[in-house]
């Protein structure tokens, strides 16, 4: 008999990949979405070209009037431009930083003990956020500063968790270096205070919130914290584990992500749910008949073996956060109109003069649009985080700091991609976990669906807040939502998220007590127990992949065409090279910075200061081309009609600038948008009518797309016959109405899509007014609705109806009794 202590059994490897392999796989997927074709769509004139000009100036270009910006992002963009040479290379640092953030989200979730499936889902959440897609596909936002701050928080938290003094000091030194880089990219407030506060909040997950087993209690894990539990077969091995084994497990994973020492090595099954079909036998078998999972026993209470570095380092982190906040506050208080590098920003002048226009809640609204439509899931994870307890604290503190910063510096990217993704994944795991009480699952699902529905409504009301989440604010009227189909696409993404959540809940394993008494209920219960455990996660991955592709690879490139001069000037250069257009280009009141990037040399640009000068150039028999602002087209079209010379729009892809010419090159089409609304003969519509407003304009026909079905989009069309030019700012109201509550399209809107303003109308013309209408699903009751038409002169008054003179007129027109401002011209059925 030997007196030596019994040999410790070798620890079985954790099932599924660890943080490093999973993070690298997530980064590779993100790279496939973000990097290919990064230069195919032009730089946005507002936002991106400013960053390009700073990089060009750093390489020796003679440029002036540049905006100040943090040092590190500009330095990386300058190096990328110098290496690649393509102006679009300034997007590469942001794309690589976003890939790293996606990897950190997946790796952190895995290091915290979530299953491999849920950890991969966290990476997909991080990739699908509009914040990540915009920062990864465009040179907007602050992905480099967010990456540096995230790495700093993870490394400092890993130093707190490390049981070895030397290892903890090394991690703390690496975290300090990342903290310095974050300060040069995001400033003191979000680059230093936020990472220090987040790291100081780190702590071991309490046993009651963890799915790991402790050294004193050996219970099955909590499925809601990663859909991975420890089987009873592993309890024996847990009982034989010494504190040295715990230390070995904590330090076994690679430390490069800075997260491996935050918690135990994952002891989870890589599957979403591993309940066999025997669950149908009875609820008692839910936890006892699990598939084999490797034993990786971990103490949930790390305080049993604290490092000598833990307490002093936590004090240093707290003191550093307080000191950095004090310095940042003092600098901000004494900051004037200029830029302070330590703060990484200059004060927003609009907020300085009118601070009341931005409330403290505005940052939560911005965060919701940047995490669209998954903020409800993130907030559910915030309420019951489980293993994601530390990301929950991180997210809450970060949102408060970002909100306070935005009161002085305006809206900006909220640097919380990693904790938000982990929270969303943890909330999804709890939502589909059979160990979550059925009532809690239903309540969480209802709240998540309500949030998706609200975001779908917001996407239709203000699509620019989501489609151009990080672009400089230009107002909803300057966002080409109709041309892009942004409202339909974004609301469809929110609806798809709701459908994915419902299907995931339906196809998840049922919990104890979920078997009803009826025969049908028992069959459904048995069917759900036979479904593969990975099915809910597969549904969510498909939903997130669709969002990442639709938003990042479809919507953003098409938006770039609207906000960039790449396409019109590239087409002009091709026609010039072919000899169809002259090598000189007229420029009429266009100050877009993209002209310097994509346009001809300055000596080939001909400034045309007045409309008369522009008309004289186009009136010549020789071919001529020019760039004009979109707002100048109507006046120029009127001049061309009066002067008898040709006017063709060769490119209308840009929102603000048009390429025009007095000749059509071979193979080119006239894209003049006025031609689709202005006619010499009245277009034939289904319902003729006669309604005159103050001897300015007559409505002579109308129609709606039929059938009008709730929840769908329809188009209304109205033929107008002008009698004389109308005042600018006039608008039309065409709505469907039943009683006082059920109204479709109640608000006035611009005449003829604001393509041909009413001040240019003249007698003899016919104008086709078109407008797409979304018929609400819930606010509208089915049944016959009256078609009501009115014409607004100002915000407070309408044009008077002069024909018919009485209360009734031709074609069944009926004028409202009273001030004669609205008329009923027909009736439609709403289904």
N, C-alpha and C positions, 0 to 999 in steps of 0.2 A: 504494500500500500504506500502510495507516494504522498508526501506532505505538501507537494507543490499544488498551487491553485489549479482548478480545472481549466483546460484550454478553452478560450472563447471561440464559439463557432464563427466561422467566417460570415461576414455580412453579405446577404444576397443582394445582387444589383437591383437597383430600382427599375421597374418596368417602364419602358418607353424612353425616349431621349431625355437627356438632362437639359439644363438651361442653355449651355453653349450650342449644342447641335440644333435645338429647337429655335434659338434666336437666329442662327445663321440661315436656317431654312426660311424663316419669316422674312429676313432681310433679302434673300434671293427672290422671293415672290414679290416683295415690294419693288425691287429693282426692275423686274420684268414689267411692272405696271407703270412705273414713274419715268424710267430713263429712256427707253426706245421712243424715238420720235420727239425728243424734247425740243428740237430746233425746227420742227416742221411748221409750227404755228408761230407767228411773229410776236415780238415783244410788245406788251401793252404800253401804249404811249403814256398813260398815267400810272406811275409806280415803277415799272421795270426799267424804262429808259433812263430814269434818274440814277438807278444803281449802275447801269452800263456806263453812263457818262462819268461817274466817279471812278470806275475801273479804268476807263480810257485816260482820264486825267492823271491817274497814278502811273500810267505807262508812258506819259509824256505828251498827251494831246493838249492843245491850247484851248481849254474850256474855262468858262467863268460862270458865276452865279449858281454854283452847285450847292445842294442842301447838305448839311452835316449829317453824319450817320455813324453808328458804332464802328470801331476799327476792325474787329475780327471778321465779320461777314464781308466787308469790303475787301479786306486783304485776301481772303480765299477766292472771291469772285475775280479779283485782279489776276491772281495766279492761274485760275482756270481760263481766263481770256487770253493770257499770254501763252499758255500751253496749247490751247485748241485753236485760237484765232477767230472762231465763229462767235458773233455777239451772243447767240443763245447759250454759250458755255457758261454764262453767269448763273444759269439755272442749275448747273451740275452740283455745286456745293450744297444747295438746299435739298436736292434730290437724294444725295448720299446721306445727309444728316437725317432726312426723314426715314430712309431705310434703316438707319441705326436706331431711331426711336421705335420703329416697329419691332426690331429685334429686341430692344430692351423691354418692351411691353410683354412680348412672349416669354423672354427669359426671366423677368421678374415674377410673372405669374407662376412659372414652373418652380422657381426658387422658393416661393412662398408656400409651395406644397399643393398647388392645384394640379389636376391631372394634365397629361400631355395634350389631350383633346381640348380641354378648356383653355389651356395656355396658348395653344395655336389659335384658338378663337379670339383670345385677347389681342394677338398680333393682327388678326383680320379686322377687328374693331379699330385698332390704331391706324390701319391702312385706309379704311373706308371713311373715316371722318373727313368732311370737307376741309377742315383745318390742315390735315396731313396732305391731302391731294393737292390743295392750292399751294402749300409751301413746297411740295415736291415737284410740281409741274411748272411753277412760276417762280420768279425771283421776288417773291413777296413774303411778308411775315418775318419771323425770326427763328427758323428751325435750328440754326447753328447755336444761338444762345440757349434755346430750349434743350438741345442735346447736351451742351456743356453743363448746364444747371442740373439736368437729370442725372448725368454721370457723377457729378459732385455729390448730389444727395445720396445716390446709391453707394458710392465708395465710402462716404463718411458714416453711413448707417452700417455698412459692412465692418468698418473699423470698430464701431460700438459693439457689434455682435461677436467679433473675433475673440476667442479665449486666449490667444497667444499675444503677448505684448509686442514682439517684433513684427508679427504680421499686422497687428492693429496699427502700429506706427507707420508701416509702409502704406497701408490703405489710407490712413489719414493724410500722409504726404501727397499721395496721388489725388485724393479728393481736394486738397488745397490747391493743387495745380489746376484741376478742372474748375474750381471755384474762381480762380484768377481769370481763366479764359471766359467763363460765363460773365464776369464783370465787364470785360471788354466788349462783349456782344450784347448784353441786355441791361447793363447798368447795375447799380447797387441794389435797387429795390427788388427786381425780379431775378437778377443774376446772382445775388449774394444772400439777401435776407431770406428769400424763398427756399433755396437749397439748404441753408443752415437750419431754418425752422423745420423743414421737412425731415432732415436727418435727426435733429434733436427729438422729434416726436416718435422716432422708431422705438419699438419695444416688442418683446416676444408676444406672440398671440396667446391670450389666456386659454386655459384648457377648455373652458366652457364654449369657446368660439372656434376651437381648432379641431381638425379632423385627425390629427396625429394622436398617438397614445402617449401617455406620460409614464414615468418610471414607477408610479404608485398606482395608477388606475389603467387598466387595460380594457378599453371598451371599443366597440366598432366605431369607425370614423363617421363624421357628419357628412353625409352625401351632399348637402347643400353647399359645402365649401370646396367643391371640386369634383363632385360626382365620383369620388374615389374613397373607398373605405378600406379598413384593414380587417382581414378575415380573422375569425376566431383561431384559426390554425396558427396565426402569427403571434398570438398572445404569449405562448410558451417562450418563444425566442425573445420577446420583449422582456419577460421576467428575468431572463438570464443576462441582460445587457447591463454593463457597468457604465459609470459616468465617463470613463475613457472612450467607450464606444460612441457615446453621444458627441464628444469632442471630435472624434475621427470623422463622424458623419457630417458634422457641421463644416469641416474644413476640407472634405474630400472633393467637392465640386470645384471647378476652376474659378478663380477669382477675377477673371478679366471683366466680366459683366458687373462686378461690384455687388452682386446680389446673392451669390451662392451661400454666403454665411449669414444671410438674414434669417433663414429658417432651416429646417431640416431638409436633407435631400429628399426629394419627392418619393413618397411611399405609396404611389397610387397606380392604379390600373390605367393604361393609356386609353381605354375605352370610355365613352361617355357614361354608359351604364352597363354593368355586367350582371344584371339579375337574370337568371335563367327562366325558362318557361315554367319551372316548378313554382313560381310565384302564384300560379293559379290555384295551387293546393290550399294556400291559406296565407293570410297576412303575416303570420308568425315566422314564415320562412324567408321574409324579405332580407333580413340581415344575416341569417345563418347559412344561406346557400349562395354564397358568393363564389365567383371563380377565384382561383389561386392568385394571390398578390404577394409580391416579395416583402419580406420583413425588413423595414428600415426604421427601427424604433428611435424615437426622438423625444427628448424632454421638451414639453411645451413651456416649461418655466426655466429660462436660461439663467435666472438669478441664482440658481443653485450652484452655478460654477462661474461667477462673474470674473471678467478680466480686471486686472488692476488699472487698465486704461479706461474702463467704461465710465466710471463716475467722473473723473476729471475731464475726459473728453466731452461728455454731455454738458458739463458746466461751461467748457470752452465754446461749444456750439451755441448754447443759449446766450452767453455773454457776447459772442460774435454777432449773432443775429440782432440783439438789442443795440449793440454799438453801430452796426451797419445801418439799421433803421434810423438811429439818431442822426448819423451823418447824412443819410439821404434826405431825411426830413428837414435838416438845417439847410442843406443845399437847395432843396425845392422851395423852401420858404423865402430864401434870398435870391432865387432865380428870377431874372428879368425876362426879356424877350429872347435872349440868346440860348445857345445850345451848350450844355454842360456834359463833357464826356463821361464823367463819373455817374451821371444819371442816364446817359444814353438817349436823351430826348430833349426837345424843347417844348415849352408849354403850348398847349393848343390855344390859339388866340381867340377862337370863338368861345371856348369854355371860359377863358379868362374874362371876357366881357359879359358873357351870359352863362354863369355856372349852373343856373337852375335848369338848363335844357337837358342835363344828363343826371339822372338819379342814380342812387347807389345800386339799384337793381339792374341797371343797364348792362353791367358786366355779365350777369347771369343770362340776360337775353342774348348778348353777343356769344357767350359760351354755348348756349343752346343752338344757335345757328351754325357755329363752327363745329359742333359735334352732331349736327343734324343727321337723322332724327332720333338719336340714341340717348339724349339727355335724360328722358324718363327712366331708362334702364340704369344709367349711371347713378341717378338719385336713389333708385331702389337699392342699388349696391351700397350707397352711402348710409342708408338706414340700417341694414343688416349686413355688414361686410364679411363677417366670418374671417377666413384667412386673409382677406384683403383689408384688414383693419388699418394697417399702416398706410396703404394707398388712400383709404378713406380720409384719414386725418390730413394727409398730404394734399388731397384735392380740396378739402374744405378750407384749409389755411391758404392755399394758393389762390383760390377763387376770391377770398376776402382781400388778399394783397393786390391781386389784379384789379379788383373793383376800386380799391382806394387809389391805385395809380391812375386808373382811367378818368378819375374826376379831374385830374390836372392835365393829363397828356392825351386824352381821347381814347377812342376804341383802338384796340390792338389785338394781336394774336394772344390767346390765353395759353400759356406754356404748360399745359397739364395733360398732354396726350397720353403719356404712359400711365399715370394713376387712373385717368378716366377709362382707358381701355381695360385695365385690370378690374376696375369696379363693374364695368358693363359685363365682362365675362363672368365674374363671380355672381352677379345678379341673375344672369341667364342660367347658371348652374343651379342656383337655388330655385329658380322658377320651374325647372324641369326635373328637379330631384324628387324621388319618391319619399324621401325622408322629410321633406317640407310638408307641414300640415296642409290638407286639401283646401281649407278655407284661406290660408295664407297664400297658396298658389293662385287661387282664383282672384283674390284681391290684388295681388301683384300683377296678374295678367290684365285685369280691368284698368289699373292705373297706367300700365305701359301702353295699352291700346288707346286710352284717352289722350295720353301725351302724343302718340303718333297722329291721332286725328287732329289735335290742335296744331301740330307742325304742318300737317297737310293743308290746313286752312291758311296758315301763315305763308306757306310756299306760294299759294295763289294770290295772297294779298300783297306781299312784298318779296317777290322772287329774287330781287337783287341782293337782299340781305344774306341769302344763302348761295346763290349762283356766283356772286362776286364778294365772298365773305371778307376778304382781306384787302380788296381794292379800295383806293381812296373814295370816300362817299361822294356820289354825284347826284343822288336823288333817283327815285324810282322811275321818273319820266325819262331819264337818260339811259336806262338799262333796256337793251333790246329784247325784252322778254317774249314779245310776240314772234319776232323773227327766229328766236332760238327755240321756241316752244318750251321755255324754262318752267313756266307754271305747271304744265302738264307733266314734264319729266320729274320735277322735284316732288310734286304732290304724289306722283306715282311711286317714287322711292319711299315716301312715308307710308303710303298704303301697302307697298310690298313688305316693309318692315312689320307692319301690323299683321299681315297674313302669315309671315314667317313665324312670328311669335305664337300665333294661334295654332299653326300646324305643329310647331315644336312642342307646345303644351299637350296637344292631342295625342301625339305619337310618343310621348315620354312614358316611362314605366309608371304604373299606378302605385300609390302608396298604400300602407295598411288601412283597412277600412274603406277602400274605394270600391269594393265589390257590393253591388246592390242586391236586392232580393229578387228582382224580376229575371226572367230567362234571358232577355235581351241584354240586360246589364251584365249578367255573368259572362255572356259570350263576348261582349266588348271588353270586359276585364281580361278574359283569357287572351283575346287578340292582342291587346296592348302588352301583355307580358311576353308575347312571342316576337314582338318587333325588335329589330336589332338596336342595341344601346346607342350606337353612333348616329342613328337617324336624326334626332333633334339637332345635333351639332351640324350634320351635313346640310340640313335645311337652312340653318343660319349662315353657314359658310357660303352657300349659293346666293343668299340674299345680300350678304356683304360683298361678295365678288361682283354681283350685278351693280351694286352702288358704286364700287370703286371704278369699274369700267365705264359705266354710264356717265359718271361725274368727271372722272379724271381723264378719260380718253375720248369722250364725246363732247360734253358740255363745255369744258374749259378750252379745248382747241377751237371750237366754233365761236366761243366768246372772244378769243384772241383775234379772229378775223374781224370782229366788230370793233375792237379797240386797238387795232394795229394797221399800219399802212403797208405791210409787207405785200399783201396780195395785189392791191391796185397798182402799186409802183412796179411790182414784178411784171405784171401784165403790160404796163406801159413800156417797160424796157424791152420786152419781147417784140411788141409791135414796132418799136423804134428800130430794133436790130433788123427786122424784116423790111423796113423801108415804108411801112404803112403810115407812120406818124413821124413828124420832124424830131430832131434830137433835142430841141428846146421844149421846156414845159412851163406854161403859165401858172402862176400861183396867185390866187385871189383870196386874200384875207385868211389864209391858212397858217396857223402858228404851231401845228402839231410837231413835237420833237422827233417823231418818226421820219419826218422829211429829211432831216440831216443824216439819218441812219440808212434809209432805203432809197432815198431820192437821188436825182442826178447831182452832179457837181454844182457848186454855187454859180459858176459862170454859165451854166446851161439853164438856170432857173430865171424866168422873167417875172418880176413882180408886177402885178396888175392891181393897183390900189383902188380903182373905182369900177362900178358896173359898166360905165360907158367904155372904159378902156378894154374891159373883158369882151364886151359886145363887139367892139371894133376888130379885135383879133379873130373872133369867131365869124364875123361877117366876111372876111377875106375869102377868096376862092381857094387859096392854098390850104392844105390840111393844117389844123392847129388843135392842140390839146391843152387842157388846164385842169388844175385841182381847185375845187371850190368847196365851201362849207355846205352841208346839206340844207341848212336854213336859207341859202341864197338861191336854191333851184327854182322855187316858185316865181320869184321876181325875174330871174333870167329867162324862164320859160315864157313869161308874159312878154318880155322884151323880144324874144325870138319870134313869137307869133306876130307881134306888131311889126317887126323889122323884116320878116320874111326870110330869115336865114335858118339853116339847119342846126339842130341841137340834139346831140345824142349822149346818153349816159353810158359809158363803156364799162364802168365798174361801180357798183353800189354796195359792196360788201362791208365797207366801213360804216360805223354808226354816224360819224360826224363829217366825213369827207367823201366827196364824189370825184371820179375821174370823168371828165366830159370832153367832147370833141365835136367838130363840125362835119366830120365824116365817119363812116363806119368802116373799120378795117375788115379785110376779108375774113369771113367766118365769125365775126363778132355780132352780138345781139344788142339791141337797144334796151337797156335796163332802166329807162326812165320810169320811176314809180308813178309819175303823174298820169301816164297813159293808161293806168289801170283804174283810175278814178274819174277822169275827164273824158267826155264823149260829145260828139256832135249830134247824135241821135239818142233818144232815151233807151236805156237797157230794158228789156222786157222782164217784168217781175209778175208774180202770181196774183197780187191784189192791187188793182188800180184804186186811186183815191184822189182827193183834192183838198189840200189844206194849206192856207197861206198865212204867213207870219209877218205882220207889219209891212207888207209890200216889199219885203226883202227877198224872200225865198218861198217856194211852194214845194210841198211834198206831193208827188204825183203817183207813187207806187211803193209797195213794201212787201216783204215776205220774210218768214223765218224758216230755217231748216226744220222739216217735220219728219218724224214725230219729235216733239219736245219732251224729253224723258229726264226725270230727276237724276242727278248724279252725272250727267253727260254734258258735253259742250255742244252748243249750236251756234250758228252764225245768223245774224239778222242783216238784211239788206234794205236800203231805202234809196229811192231815186229822188234827187233834189233838182229843181229848176230855178236857178237864181234869177232874180229880177234886177238886182243891182248889187254892188259890192257891200258886204256886211262888215260891221266892226270886228276887229280882231278880238279873240277871246270868246267868241260865241260858241256855245256847245248845244248838243242835242240830247234829249232824253227819249229813249224808246224802251218801254218796259212792259212786262206782262203782269197783270194785277188781278187779284181776286180778293175783294174786301180790303181791309186795312192792313192785314198782316202778311198775306202771301204775295210777295212781289219778286219778280225775276228782273235783274239788271235795273235797280231803282235809281242809280246815280247818273248824272249827266256825264258825257264824254265828248272828246274832240270830234269835230266834223271831218269826214272823209279821211280818218286816220291821221289828221294833221299833216297830210302830204301836200295838200293844196289849200293854204289858209283862206278863209272867206274874204279877206280884204282884196284878193286878186280875182274874185269871181266876176263874171260879166254876163249880160243878157245873151241868150242863145246857147249857153253851155248847158250840159246835163252832167250831173255829178252822181256817182254811185258811192253811197256811204255804206261801209261794211264794218261789223264789229262782232267779235267772238264773245260768247256769253257762257259762263259756267252756271248750269242750273243746280242750285243747292239740293242736297239729298233730303235733309231733315226739315229745313225751314219752310219748304213749299208743300202745299197740299195739292193732291191731284184734282183735276176737274177743269172746267172751262175758265179761261183767263182773258180779260180784255187787253187789247193792244193799245197802249196809251203813248201819245207822242206830244212832246213839248220842246220849246226852243229857249235856251237860257241866254239872256243878254249880259247880266252881271251875277254876282254871288247872291244877290237878294231879289232879283226881278227877272221875269220871263218876257219874251216878245208876246205882244197881243195877237190873238187870232183874228184876222180880218175876213177870212173866207173859211167856212160859211159865216154869214153875218148873224144868223140866228143860232139856236141850239142844235139844229140838225142841218145836214147838207148832203151833197151827192155821195154815192157809194156807201151810204149808211154812216157817215161821219156824225158823231155826237159830241158837242162841246160841253165841257163841264160848266154847270151853272156858276155864276159869280164873275171873277175877273177875266174869264176866257183865256186861260193860260195853258190848258191841256185839252186834248181831244182824244176820244176813243174812235179808232179807225177800223176796228174789227175784233175778232175773237179767235182764240186758239185753244186747243185742248192740251193740257199738261198731264203727262202720264207718270 
